Amino acid sequence: MAGRRGAVLSIESTSVQDYVKAIYAFTEWQPDPITATHLAARLAVANSSVTGMVGKLVDLGLAEHRKYGPISLTPSGQALALAMVRRHRLIETFLVTELGYGWDEVHDEAELLEHTVSDAFVERLDAKLGRPGRDPHGDPIPGADGRVRYPPAHRLDGLDDGHQGTLARVSDDDPEVLRLLDRHGVALDAVLLVAGGAGPPTELRLGTDASAPSLPVDGTLARSLWIESTAPHAGCTADIEARQGVAPS
C-alpha cells in the first residue's frame, strides 16, 4: 500500500496487518488472551514464524509480549487492527449485497482485497452501503473513529432449554456451518428457540411454534452461533453480562 495518497496504513506490511487483525479477532468474542501457539494455529504458520513477527510487532509499538506469555495489542496496534477489520467487513458486505456472493464465500476474497484498497475507497464504500453496522455474519463493523457496537448476544452453548431469541452472529471460521444454515433457511435475525432438557443445547427450533422445524445442535454449531434474547423464561441461566454497548477505540 506504499505510495497510496492518504493511506494511513502505507508503512505497514501485509503480514503486520494480518497479525494484528488475528490478535484482535481471537479476543473479540471471548475473554481468553491469545498466545503464540494460538496465533500460529489461527494463521496456519510455524511457531518460529510467529515468534519473529511478534517481535517485530513489539518493536513497532503495536503489541506487548513477554516470553511464554500472552500477546496483547497496544493502543496503536488496536487502532491498526480496527482499521483492517473495518476494511474486511465492509468488503464482505459489498460482496454479498452488491455482487451476490454467499456469506460462506466472502472471507477469503475480503482477505485479499483488504490490503489493496485505499482509505478513500473504504470511506466511499461505507457511504455507498449506507454505513452498515454489521457484516453478513453479524460481526460489528467498526466506525471510522474506531468505535464498535456489539449486540447483547450469548453464544448458543451457554444457553439453556427454553431460551428464545434472534440470531445475532454466526462465526465464519467454518464455512460448512454457514452452508448448513443456508440449507435450513436460517439467516441473521431469524427467531430461534433453544431445546436441550437439563443439559447443553441439543436442538434449535426454527421459530417458536410447536410445529416449527428444528435443527440438531452439535458442538461446532453450538460454538458458532450467538443469540440475542427476545423473551425471558423462568430459570434462565444465561450470563446477564452479555457483551454489548460500545467498545473503546
Secondary structure, DSSP 8 states (H G I E B T S, - for coil): -TT-TT-TTTTS-HHHHHHHHHHHHHHHSS---B-HHHHHHHHT--HHHHHHHHHHHHHTTSEEE-TTS-EEE-HHHHHHHHHHHHHHHHHHHHHHHTT---TTTHHHHHHHHTTTS-HHHHHHHHHHTT--SB-TTS-B---TTS-EEEEEEEEGGG--TT-EEEEEEE--S-HHHHHHHHHTT--TT-EEEEE-TTSS--EEESSSSTT--EEE--HHHHTTEEEEEEE--TT--S-TT-EEEEE--
